[in-house]
Amino acid sequence: MDKGTVRAHEDTDAAAATARHARFGRLPEPVRPEDMVEEQPAVAPDPARNAYDPDEWLVRYCL
């Protein structure tokens, strides 16, 4: 190998090291545990579930 080839190889290694450091030189931002979980209801809400009126029977049967 001549000196020109060695120098070109060193320049390529330095450029590759610079590119690697730019891409992988620091850790990514931490992710909060709250952002890792997605909450979904187990079943769709039933509108008839809360429609019961406990005083309705008074109106129907006593008046």
Buried (B, 14 or more C-beta within 10 A) or exposed (E): EEEEEEEEEEEEEEEEEEEEEEEEEEEEEEEEEEEEEEEEEEEEEEEEEEEEEEEEEEEEEEE
